[in-house]
Amino acid sequence: MTQGKLKRTLIGKVVSDKRAKTITVLVERRVKHELYDKIVIKSSKYHAHDEKGEYKLGDIVEITESRPLSKTKNWVATRLVQKAAEV
């Protein structure tokens, strides 16, 4: 039995669901600035595969690393952490 490498998982907010089977997820992380010792928020956007189109704008989702699915997509949306607030 071969042991597979653990896949990275991130949690972020869906900022776009306009593309077919794809969502854009904004992941924020808090890091301490080296020189000024202030906590700053850094963010990254990831394109994630959403086969059924179940995740909507504002949802908080978990994404998992996968093989490259397209030029920009190598993450897959795995679960819904929190539904978007109804306005």
C-alpha positions in Angstrom: 0.0 0.0 0.0 1.4 3.4 -1.0 0.8 6.4 1.2 -0.5 9.4 -0.7 0.7 12.9 0.0 -1.7 14.9 2.1 -3.6 17.5 0.1 -3.7 21.1 1.2 -7.1 22.6 2.3 -8.0 26.2 2.6 -11.2 28.0 3.8 -12.4 31.2 2.0 -15.3 33.2 0.7 -16.8 32.8 -2.7 -16.4 36.2 -4.5 -17.5 35.1 -8.0 -19.8 32.3 -9.3 -20.3 33.6 -12.8 -18.3 31.0 -14.7 -19.7 27.5 -15.5 -18.5 24.9 -13.0 -16.0 27.3 -11.5 -16.0 29.6 -8.4 -13.5 32.2 -7.3 -12.5 31.9 -3.6 -10.8 34.7 -1.7 -8.6 33.3 1.1 -7.3 35.7 3.7 -4.5 35.1 6.1 -3.1 37.1 9.0 0.7 37.5 9.1 3.0 39.7 11.2 5.0 42.3 9.3 8.7 41.6 9.6 9.9 45.1 10.2 6.9 46.8 11.9 5.6 43.8 13.9 2.0 44.8 12.9 -0.6 42.1 12.0 -1.5 42.6 8.3 -4.1 40.7 6.3 -2.8 39.2 3.0 -5.3 37.6 0.6 -5.1 35.3 -2.4 -7.8 34.3 -5.0 -8.1 30.7 -6.1 -10.3 29.3 -8.9 -12.0 26.1 -7.7 -14.0 23.5 -9.5 -17.7 23.3 -8.6 -19.2 20.5 -10.6 -22.9 21.0 -9.6 -22.8 24.8 -9.2 -24.0 24.5 -5.6 -21.9 27.3 -4.1 -23.1 30.9 -4.4 -21.7 34.4 -3.9 -20.9 35.0 -0.2 -20.7 31.4 0.9 -17.7 30.3 3.0 -16.3 27.1 1.5 -13.4 24.7 1.9 -11.3 24.0 -1.1 -8.8 21.1 -1.6 -5.8 21.0 -3.9 -6.1 18.7 -6.9 -4.5 17.9 -10.2 -4.6 20.8 -12.8 -8.1 20.9 -14.2 -7.5 23.9 -16.5 -4.9 26.6 -17.1 -5.9 28.4 -13.8 -7.8 25.8 -11.9 -6.1 23.3 -9.6 -8.5 23.4 -6.6 -11.8 21.6 -5.9 -14.6 23.0 -3.7 -15.2 20.2 -1.1 -17.7 21.4 1.4 -19.8 24.3 2.5 -18.6 25.8 5.8 -21.2 28.6 6.1 -24.1 29.7 3.9 -24.2 33.3 2.7 -26.4 35.6 4.9 -29.8 36.3 3.3 -30.3 40.0 2.6 
